[in-house]
Amino acid sequence: MSTSTSTHIGADTLRLVGSEEVRTGVAPGLADVSETMLWSLHNRACEAQRDDGVLDDPGSVRIHGAIDYDFEGRFGEPEGLLAVRAAGIDLAIREWLRDNPDGCVVSLGEGLETQVRRVDNGRMRWLSVDLHDAIQLRERFLPSTERFRHLSVSALDPAWMDAVEPSSGVFVVAQGLLMYLEPEEVRAFFTRVADRFPGAEMVFDVIPRWFSALTTQGLMKTQNYRLPRMPWGINRNEIEPTLRGWHPNIAEVTLLDYAAPRGLPRAMASLIQEIPFVRHEVPSLIHVTIGNADPQPMTGPLAVESESASVTIEALGLHPKPMTSLKGLHMPTSDHVSEAHSIAGFFAAMTRNTDRGGDVATATRHVIGKRVALGMAAAFNPLGADHGELAQIIPEKVEAFTSASAIMLRHSSDASRKMARLASDEMATASRAVSAMISCSSPAALAEAQGNMALAWFERAASSFLGLGMLALNAHDAALGPIRQTVVANAERLGR
């Protein structure tokens, strides 16, 4: 039979139930962003108590019951989404620990998250980084140990990196953190982590742009709780190109499952995934793998095959260009066309042009409607017409289209020069290849040389295709610029 005793410690009570100490009546004393740790705690604890819950988290249930705080009055009914987020990160950490059992997990802005207890393999190390008040509260329920350490600094302070021993691998968790930072702070944080910990993995969540905008205007979650500002929002289709633009050493970017766990919210999330454009404007959970600074040499049969092939390619003077990766899909880049950095950049440019073209079309419809109205008014009442506005129509259009034509001509000249250079390079390469094949001493050597030439040609052709595609997209965007400026100016002047 268990025994129970109580001892008052400050404002809370320490109760011994059997062999477990449980504190009750703890007043958290948190505000602003730090208070959000209670919001996520409320969601995890309530989800863990459900029979159909997606998260097994007795630690959060214990802490939730011990804190003297009106969770529902402040945050309202719990949503399962934040518990789904925690479960998704748990899974990512467990998978990483299978390959890095002695690795170090760094959890930034962790608050009262009990993740370390849920994923512990008995060997890993854990560093919880948070502000002073948050760490003090955490220590009441989750005391630090030799393997589980706490550090009272901001996630933006590089000092926490000095406390990490990276030799056995590093996994960084930024759960419910980055959206509270300014965009430039997020970029600086991300590049600093990527520079400092090559080969590390990172998981973080993001909110879409429209939700970020609402919080900056003062979004009330309940009548008793206003959400803190979340300045950094990013849509799902922007995430990978943005991260790759921030740092060149990103090996992989993966979207983890992140949707309501059940009921109508889950059904709506599935429906949204089928709607173009809208499907990108939802919260996302991101798993990033940072590339190693020095690629590891290949071993085994593939290394022998690669070495043999490289000898022939070197003899032919055919040098495949560096490869870039997008979720396992490898395509070459080319020094000939520096604009073609990757497939991600190509599709980002396509998305950019589509979005900007849509904006111009919307503004154009507005301008045409307004000017039709001005024309009709002038027809019925010539003396009362807006002659100043009518007089600007033709000169503005002439200037805009003249500028656009000049830009297109300039880009066409650039494209012609690059295509001529590509053609010249191909002819020279073909001549060297023919000479090398003529000198082959056996049918096997000739077949190998032909195969290597075909492979090198395909890599250059794919790279050139991306490069010329980027040239066309950039030319389109640049030529649209003067027209876009004119239309937007018209729309603003006409009272859009």
C-alpha positions in Angstrom: 0.0 0.0 0.0 1.4 3.5 -0.9 1.9 6.2 1.6 1.3 9.9 1.1 2.9 12.8 2.9 2.9 16.6 2.0 5.4 19.3 2.6 4.9 23.0 1.7 7.7 24.6 -0.4 6.9 28.2 -1.1 3.6 28.5 -3.0 3.5 24.8 -4.0 3.2 21.5 -2.2 5.6 18.5 -2.5 3.6 15.3 -2.2 5.2 11.9 -2.0 3.0 9.2 -3.4 4.8 5.8 -3.1 8.2 6.5 -4.5 7.2 9.4 -6.7 7.4 13.1 -5.7 4.6 15.2 -7.2 4.4 19.0 -6.8 0.9 20.5 -6.8 -0.3 24.1 -6.7 2.6 25.5 -8.7 2.0 29.0 -9.9 3.8 29.3 -13.3 4.2 33.2 -13.4 4.8 33.3 -17.2 3.8 35.8 -19.8 4.1 36.6 -23.5 5.9 33.9 -25.6 7.0 31.9 -22.5 3.3 31.4 -21.6 2.8 29.4 -24.8 4.6 26.5 -23.1 1.4 26.1 -21.0 -0.7 26.1 -24.1 1.2 23.2 -25.7 1.4 21.4 -22.3 -2.5 21.6 -22.1 -2.8 20.1 -25.5 -0.3 17.3 -24.9 -1.8 16.4 -21.5 -5.4 16.3 -22.7 -4.5 14.3 -25.8 -2.6 11.8 -23.7 -5.6 11.2 -21.5 -7.8 10.3 -24.4 -8.5 6.6 -25.2 -7.9 7.4 -28.9 -5.0 9.8 -28.2 -2.0 10.0 -30.6 0.5 10.7 -27.8 1.5 8.6 -24.8 2.7 11.3 -22.4 2.2 10.6 -18.6 4.8 13.2 -17.8 2.7 16.0 -19.3 -0.4 14.7 -17.5 1.5 14.8 -14.2 2.8 18.4 -14.8 -0.5 19.6 -16.1 -2.3 18.5 -12.9 0.3 20.0 -10.7 0.1 23.6 -12.0 -2.3 26.1 -10.6 -3.6 27.6 -13.8 -6.9 28.0 -15.6 -5.9 26.2 -18.8 -9.3 25.9 -20.4 -10.3 29.4 -19.4 -7.2 30.8 -20.9 -6.6 28.6 -24.0 -10.1 27.1 -24.6 -10.7 23.5 -25.6 -7.5 21.6 -26.4 -6.7 20.9 -30.1 -5.0 17.7 -31.0 -2.7 19.4 -33.6 0.1 20.3 -31.1 0.1 16.7 -29.8 0.5 15.5 -33.4 3.4 17.8 -33.7 5.1 16.4 -30.6 4.4 12.8 -31.8 5.9 13.5 -35.2 9.1 14.9 -33.7 9.2 11.9 -31.3 9.2 9.6 -34.3 11.9 11.6 -36.1 14.2 11.5 -33.0 13.7 7.8 -32.4 14.6 7.0 -36.1 17.7 9.2 -35.7 18.7 7.5 -32.5 18.8 4.1 -34.2 21.8 5.3 -36.2 23.1 7.7 -33.5 22.4 6.0 -30.1 25.0 8.1 -28.3 24.1 11.4 -30.1 23.1 14.7 -28.6 19.6 16.1 -29.0 19.3 19.9 -28.5 15.8 21.1 -27.7 15.5 24.9 -28.1 12.7 26.8 -26.3 11.6 23.5 -24.8 9.5 24.8 -21.9 7.7 22.0 -20.1 8.0 19.5 -23.0 8.7 16.0 -21.7 10.0 14.6 -25.0 13.3 13.6 -23.5 11.5 11.0 -21.3 9.4 9.7 -24.2 12.3 9.0 -26.5 15.2 8.2 -24.1 17.2 5.1 -25.2 19.4 5.1 -22.0 22.5 6.3 -23.9 21.6 9.6 -25.6 22.4 13.1 -24.3 19.9 15.9 -24.2 20.4 19.7 -23.8 17.3 21.8 -23.0 17.8 25.4 -23.9 15.4 28.1 -22.8 15.1 31.5 -21.0 15.8 31.7 -17.3 12.2 31.7 -16.0 11.3 28.8 -18.3 14.3 26.7 -17.1 13.4 27.5 -13.4 9.9 26.2 -13.9 11.1 23.2 -15.8 13.6 22.3 -13.0 10.6 21.9 -10.6 9.2 19.0 -12.6 12.1 17.7 -14.8 15.3 18.1 -12.9 18.6 18.0 -14.9 20.8 15.0 -14.7 24.2 14.0 -16.1 22.8 13.1 -19.4 19.9 15.6 -19.4 21.2 19.1 -19.0 19.5 22.5 -18.9 21.0 25.8 -20.1 19.4 29.2 -19.4 20.2 31.2 -22.6 18.2 32.4 -25.6 18.0 30.1 -28.6 19.6 33.0 -30.6 22.6 33.0 -28.3 25.5 31.0 -29.9 26.6 30.1 -26.4 24.4 27.0 -26.4 26.4 25.6 -29.4 29.5 25.6 -27.2 27.8 23.2 -24.8 27.2 20.6 -27.5 29.5 17.7 -28.1 29.0 16.9 -31.8 31.2 13.8 -32.1 28.3 11.3 -31.9 25.8 13.3 -33.9 23.5 16.3 -33.3 19.8 16.6 -33.7 18.2 20.0 -33.1 14.6 20.5 -32.2 12.9 23.9 -32.5 9.3 23.1 -31.6 7.0 26.0 -31.4 9.8 28.5 -31.6 10.9 30.0 -34.9 7.5 31.7 -35.7 8.1 34.0 -32.8 11.3 35.3 -34.3 11.8 38.0 -36.9 12.6 36.7 -40.4 16.2 37.8 -40.4 16.7 36.2 -37.0 15.4 32.9 -38.3 17.7 33.1 -41.3 20.7 33.9 -39.1 19.8 31.1 -36.7 19.4 28.6 -39.4 22.7 29.4 -41.2 24.6 29.4 -37.9 23.3 25.9 -37.0 24.1 24.6 -40.6 27.6 26.1 -40.4 28.4 24.8 -36.9 27.0 21.3 -37.2 27.5 19.7 -40.6 25.8 16.4 -40.8 23.2 17.3 -38.2 19.5 17.0 -38.5 16.9 19.5 -37.5 13.1 19.5 -37.0 11.0 22.6 -36.6 7.4 23.8 -37.4 6.2 26.8 -39.3 3.0 28.7 -39.8 1.6 30.1 -43.1 1.9 33.8 -44.0 -1.8 34.6 -43.5 -1.7 33.3 -39.9 1.4 35.2 -39.2 -0.2 38.4 -40.5 -3.3 37.9 -38.2 -1.1 37.5 -35.1 0.7 40.8 -35.9 -2.7 42.5 -35.9 -3.6 41.0 -32.5 -5.3 37.6 -32.8 -7.5 36.5 -29.9 -7.5 32.7 -29.3 -10.1 33.1 -26.7 -11.7 36.1 -25.0 -9.0 35.8 -22.3 -5.9 35.1 -24.4 -4.3 37.0 -27.2 -1.7 35.1 -29.2 1.8 36.6 -29.1 3.1 38.1 -32.4 4.4 35.5 -34.8 6.4 37.6 -37.3 7.8 34.7 -39.3 5.3 33.0 -41.5 6.1 30.9 -44.6 4.0 28.9 -47.0 4.7 25.3 -47.6 5.8 25.6 -51.2 8.4 28.3 -50.2 10.1 26.3 -47.5 12.6 24.2 -49.4 13.7 26.9 -51.9 14.0 29.3 -49.0 16.2 27.0 -46.9 18.4 26.1 -49.8 18.7 29.8 -50.6 19.9 30.4 -47.1 22.6 27.8 -47.0 24.3 25.7 -49.8 24.8 22.6 -47.7 21.3 21.4 -47.3 21.1 17.7 -48.1 17.4 17.0 -47.7 14.2 18.7 -46.7 11.2 16.6 -45.8 7.6 17.5 -44.7 6.4 15.4 -41.8 2.8 14.4 -41.2 1.1 17.4 -39.4 -2.6 17.5 -39.4 -5.5 17.3 -36.9 -5.7 13.7 -35.5 -9.4 13.0 -36.0 -12.9 14.0 -36.9 -13.9 16.9 -39.2 -10.6 18.8 -38.8 -8.8 15.8 -40.1 -11.2 15.4 -43.0 -10.9 19.1 -43.8 -7.1 18.9 -43.8 -7.2 16.0 -46.3 -9.5 18.0 -48.5 -7.3 21.0 -48.4 -4.4 18.9 -49.6 -6.2 18.4 -52.9 -6.8 22.1 -53.5 -4.1 23.9 -55.5 -2.4 26.9 -53.8 -4.6 26.6 -50.7 -2.7 23.4 -49.7 0.4 25.4 -49.3 -1.1 27.8 -46.7 -1.2 25.4 -43.8 1.1 24.8 -40.8 4.0 22.5 -41.6 6.5 20.3 -39.7 9.9 20.2 -41.4 12.7 17.8 -41.1 16.1 19.0 -42.5 19.3 17.1 -43.0 22.4 19.2 -43.2 25.1 17.9 -45.5 28.6 17.0 -44.4 31.2 19.7 -45.1 33.5 17.0 -46.5 31.7 14.3 -48.5 32.7 10.8 -47.4 34.6 8.7 -50.0 32.6 5.8 -51.5 33.7 2.3 -50.8 32.9 -1.1 -52.3 31.9 -2.0 -55.8 30.4 1.3 -56.6 33.6 3.1 -55.8 35.6 0.8 -58.1 33.1 1.3 -60.9 33.2 5.1 -60.3 37.0 5.2 -60.4 37.1 3.2 -63.6 34.6 5.4 -65.3 36.4 8.6 -64.2 39.6 7.5 -65.9 37.9 7.3 -69.3 35.9 10.5 -68.7 39.2 12.3 -67.9 40.8 10.9 -71.0 37.8 12.2 -73.0 38.0 15.6 -71.4 34.3 15.2 -70.3 33.9 16.5 -66.7 30.4 16.0 -65.2 29.3 19.1 -63.3 28.6 19.1 -59.6 25.3 17.5 -58.5 22.6 19.0 -56.4 19.9 17.0 -54.6 16.2 17.6 -54.1 14.6 14.8 -52.0 16.8 12.1 -53.5 16.4 13.4 -57.1 19.9 14.3 -58.5 20.4 16.7 -61.3 23.6 18.3 -62.5 24.4 22.0 -62.5 26.5 23.8 -65.1 29.1 26.4 -65.0 27.9 27.6 -68.4 24.6 28.9 -66.9 25.1 30.1 -63.4 21.5 31.0 -62.9 20.5 27.3 -62.8 21.4 26.4 -59.2 18.9 23.5 -58.8 15.5 22.1 -59.7 14.2 23.8 -56.5 15.3 27.2 -57.9 13.7 26.5 -61.2 10.3 25.7 -59.7 10.6 28.6 -57.2 11.1 30.9 -60.2 8.0 29.3 -61.9 6.0 29.8 -58.8 7.2 33.4 -58.5 6.3 34.3 -62.1 2.9 32.6 -61.7 2.1 34.6 -58.5 3.3 37.9 -59.9 1.4 37.3 -63.2 -1.7 36.6 -61.2 -1.2 39.9 -59.2 -0.9 41.8 -62.5 -4.0 40.2 -63.9 -6.0 41.1 -60.8 -4.8 44.7 -60.8 -5.4 45.0 -64.6 -9.0 43.9 -64.2 -9.5 46.6 -61.6 -7.9 49.3 -63.7 -9.9 48.3 -66.8 -13.1 48.5 -64.8 -12.3 51.9 -63.4 -11.3 53.3 -66.7 -14.4 51.9 -68.5 -16.3 53.8 -65.9 -14.3 56.9 -66.5 -14.9 56.6 -70.2 -18.6 56.2 -69.8 -18.7 59.2 -67.4 -16.8 61.3 -70.0 -19.3 60.3 -72.7 -22.3 61.4 -70.7 -20.7 64.4 -69.1 -17.6 65.6 -71.1 -17.2 68.7 -69.0 -17.0 66.7 -65.8 -14.6 64.1 -67.0 -11.3 63.3 -65.4 -9.2 64.6 -68.3 -6.0 64.3 -66.4 -6.4 60.6 -65.9 -7.6 60.0 -69.4 -4.5 61.9 -70.7 -2.1 59.6 -68.9 -3.5 56.3 -70.4 -1.6 56.3 -73.7 1.8 57.7 -72.6 1.9 55.3 -69.6 1.2 52.3 -71.8 3.7 53.3 -74.4 6.4 53.8 -71.8 5.7 50.5 -70.1 5.7 48.4 -73.2 8.7 50.2 -74.6 10.7 49.4 -71.5 9.5 45.8 -71.5 10.6 45.4 -75.2 14.0 46.7 -74.4 14.4 44.3 -71.6 13.3 41.4 -73.7 15.8 42.3 -76.4 18.6 42.5 -73.9 17.7 39.1 -72.4 17.4 37.7 -75.9 21.0 38.8 -76.7 22.2 37.2 -73.5 20.5 33.9 -74.3 21.9 34.0 -77.9 25.4 34.4 -76.6 25.0 31.6 -74.0 23.5 29.2 -76.6 26.3 30.0 -79.0 28.8 29.2 -76.3 27.0 25.9 -75.5 27.1 24.9 -79.1 30.8 25.7 -79.4 31.6 23.7 -76.3 29.5 20.7 -77.5 31.4 20.7 -80.8 34.8 20.8 -79.1 33.7 18.1 -76.6 32.4 15.8 -79.5 35.8 16.2 -81.3 37.7 15.2 -78.2 35.4 12.2 -77.7 35.8 11.0 -81.3 39.5 11.2 -81.0 39.5 9.3 -77.8 37.2 6.5 -79.2 39.4 6.1 -82.3 42.4 5.4 -80.0 40.5 2.6 -78.1 42.3 -0.7 -78.5 39.4 -3.1 -78.0 35.6 -3.3 -78.5 35.1 -3.3 -74.7 37.1 -0.1 -74.3 35.2 1.5 -77.1 31.8 0.5 -75.6 32.9 1.9 -72.2 34.1 5.2 -73.8 30.7 5.5 -75.6 28.8 4.9 -72.4 30.8 7.4 -70.5 30.4 10.0 -73.3 26.6 9.4 -73.3 26.4 9.9 -69.5 28.5 13.0 -69.6 26.4 14.4 -72.4 23.1 13.7 -70.6 24.4 15.5 -67.5 25.4 18.6 -69.5 22.1 18.5 -71.5 20.0 18.4 -68.3 22.0 21.2 -66.8 21.7 23.3 -69.9 17.9 22.7 -70.0 17.6 24.0 -66.4 19.8 26.9 -67.2 18.0 28.0 -70.4 14.7 27.5 -68.5 15.9 29.9 -65.8 16.9 32.4 -68.5 13.5 32.3 -70.0 11.8 32.7 -66.6 14.0 35.5 -65.5 13.5 37.3 -68.9 9.7 36.9 -68.5 9.8 38.3 -64.9 12.1 41.2 -65.9 10.0 42.2 -68.9 6.9 42.1 -66.8 8.4 44.5 -64.3 7.6 47.8 -66.1 4.1 46.6 -66.9 3.5 45.5 -63.3 4.7 48.8 -61.9 2.4 50.8 -64.3 -0.6 48.6 -63.5 -0.1 48.8 -59.8 0.5 52.5 -59.9 -2.8 52.9 -61.9 -4.7 50.7 -59.4 -3.4 52.7 -56.4 -4.2 56.0 -58.1 -7.7 54.9 -59.1 -8.5 53.8 -55.5 -7.9 50.1 -55.5 
